[in-house]
Amino acid sequence: MDGAYMRENTVERTFVPYQNIREADAMYSKKILRVVEMKEKQNHPLYFPITRMTYPGGIGVQPQRSRVNLLYLIYNVGILGEQYDLHTGALIEDTTIYDIRYPVYKLNPSDITNWHRLPMEKDDPEREDLLSYFETIQEADPDGNLIDVTIPARLEDTREMDKLWIWEEWVFDKQRSVMDVRIIAI
């Protein structure tokens, strides 16, 4: 049981599809780069938990489940293509059946508003290092002196990633007389 009572009506929700917009009906269109601060109080459900939390499954109604934040989910599922069991939350090691990787594009960091995208191949080794960073640690050399060593580190702790950039397109549909917002990229 997840909460005070069993969920019966909204066990699995279906998504509401976007309305199709024809080019002839679009009167106004504007692309916007928006920055979402993850440390703001209203965005805390997207930012926390910092590391993966796994709740043990009990005997009976309570299933084993795990909780991750949005950036961890985007990196591990979207970029690396990892698959998790829906019921237990455990990582599925055999990815030959489910090799689903979403398209990832190389962007020029000096020009983030450049809409030209260079696709990154699924087997590209740079794909795993896309959100990695370099960490400096101190190690002792054979003489006993401490030296600084820079090592690559994978994204396990998302504490430093506190902003999310979202590219949106705002379109006014004259047929329905509404302003629609479509997310282009995160």
C-alpha positions in Angstrom: 0.0 0.0 0.0 1.3 3.4 -0.9 -0.4 5.8 1.5 -3.4 5.5 3.7 -5.6 3.6 1.3 -5.4 1.5 -1.9 -5.4 3.4 -5.1 -8.1 1.9 -7.3 -9.2 4.6 -9.7 -5.9 6.2 -10.8 -3.6 3.2 -10.7 -2.1 3.9 -14.1 -2.9 7.2 -15.8 -2.9 7.8 -19.5 -1.3 10.9 -21.0 -3.3 13.5 -22.8 -1.9 14.0 -26.3 -1.0 17.4 -27.8 -3.4 19.0 -30.2 -2.1 19.1 -33.7 -1.2 22.6 -35.0 -1.1 23.3 -38.7 1.4 25.8 -39.9 -1.4 27.9 -41.5 -3.1 28.2 -38.1 0.1 29.4 -36.2 -0.2 33.2 -36.1 2.6 33.8 -33.6 5.6 31.7 -32.7 8.5 32.4 -30.4 11.4 30.2 -29.1 12.4 30.7 -25.4 15.2 29.4 -23.4 14.0 29.0 -19.8 16.1 28.2 -16.7 14.4 26.2 -14.0 16.0 26.6 -10.6 15.9 23.2 -8.9 16.6 24.6 -5.4 13.4 26.6 -5.4 10.8 25.2 -3.0 8.2 24.4 -5.7 10.8 22.4 -7.7 12.1 20.3 -4.8 10.2 17.2 -6.0 12.3 17.3 -9.1 15.6 17.9 -7.3 15.4 15.5 -4.3 16.5 12.8 -3.4 20.1 13.6 -4.2 21.1 9.9 -4.5 19.0 6.9 -5.4 16.6 5.8 -2.6 15.4 2.2 -2.6 12.5 1.2 -0.3 12.5 -2.5 0.7 9.5 -4.4 -0.4 7.5 -6.1 2.3 5.4 -9.2 2.1 1.9 -8.2 1.0 0.6 -5.1 -0.6 3.7 -2.8 -0.4 6.0 -3.3 -3.4 9.7 -2.6 -3.5 10.2 0.7 -5.2 12.9 3.3 -5.6 13.0 7.0 -6.0 15.3 9.1 -8.1 15.4 12.8 -9.0 14.7 14.1 -12.5 18.4 14.6 -13.6 19.4 11.1 -12.5 16.5 9.7 -14.5 17.3 11.7 -17.6 21.0 10.7 -17.4 20.6 7.0 -16.7 17.5 6.2 -18.6 17.6 8.7 -21.4 21.3 9.0 -22.2 22.8 5.7 -21.0 19.7 3.6 -21.9 19.5 1.8 -18.6 16.3 -0.2 -18.0 14.6 -0.7 -14.6 12.0 -3.3 -13.7 8.7 -1.5 -13.1 7.7 -3.7 -10.2 10.9 -4.0 -8.2 12.9 -1.0 -9.4 15.9 -3.2 -9.9 18.3 -2.5 -12.8 17.9 -4.9 -15.7 21.4 -6.1 -16.7 20.3 -7.7 -20.0 19.9 -4.7 -22.3 20.0 -6.7 -25.5 16.2 -6.8 -25.6 15.6 -3.3 -24.4 18.2 -1.2 -26.0 16.2 2.0 -26.0 18.3 5.1 -26.0 16.9 8.5 -26.8 18.5 10.8 -29.3 21.3 12.9 -27.8 22.8 15.8 -29.7 26.2 17.6 -29.3 25.8 21.2 -28.6 28.3 24.0 -28.8 28.7 25.3 -25.2 29.7 28.7 -26.4 26.5 29.2 -28.3 23.6 27.5 -26.4 20.9 29.1 -28.6 22.2 27.4 -31.8 19.4 25.2 -33.0 21.6 23.2 -35.4 22.1 19.8 -33.8 24.8 17.3 -34.4 23.5 13.8 -33.5 25.5 11.6 -31.2 25.7 7.9 -32.1 24.3 5.3 -29.6 27.7 3.6 -29.3 29.7 6.8 -29.0 31.9 6.6 -25.8 31.4 10.4 -25.3 27.7 9.6 -24.6 28.6 8.1 -21.2 30.8 11.1 -20.4 28.1 13.7 -21.3 27.2 14.7 -17.8 30.4 13.5 -16.1 32.9 15.9 -14.5 36.5 15.8 -13.3 37.2 15.7 -9.6 40.5 16.5 -7.9 41.6 14.3 -5.1 44.7 14.0 -3.1 46.8 10.9 -3.1 50.1 10.0 -1.4 53.1 9.4 -3.7 55.7 6.8 -2.7 57.6 9.4 -0.7 54.5 10.1 1.4 53.8 13.6 0.0 50.3 14.5 -1.0 49.7 15.3 -4.7 46.6 16.4 -6.5 45.2 13.9 -9.0 42.3 14.7 -11.4 40.1 11.8 -12.1 36.9 11.5 -14.1 33.7 10.9 -12.1 30.3 9.8 -13.2 27.1 11.4 -12.2 26.1 9.7 -9.0 25.5 12.7 -6.8 23.4 15.4 -8.5 23.9 18.0 -5.8 25.9 20.4 -8.0 23.3 20.3 -10.9 20.8 22.7 -9.6 19.6 24.3 -12.8 17.6 22.8 -15.8 17.5 24.5 -19.1 14.4 24.1 -21.1 13.9 25.2 -24.7 10.2 26.0 -25.4 8.3 27.2 -28.4 5.2 29.4 -27.7 2.6 29.2 -30.6 -0.7 31.0 -30.9 -3.2 28.8 -32.6 -5.8 31.0 -34.3 -8.1 28.1 -35.1 -8.6 27.3 -31.4 -7.6 30.8 -30.1 -5.2 29.5 -27.5 -1.5 30.0 -26.8 0.3 26.6 -26.7 3.7 25.9 -25.2 5.7 23.0 -26.5 8.9 21.8 -25.0 11.6 21.3 -27.6 14.5 20.1 -25.5 15.7 19.8 -21.9 
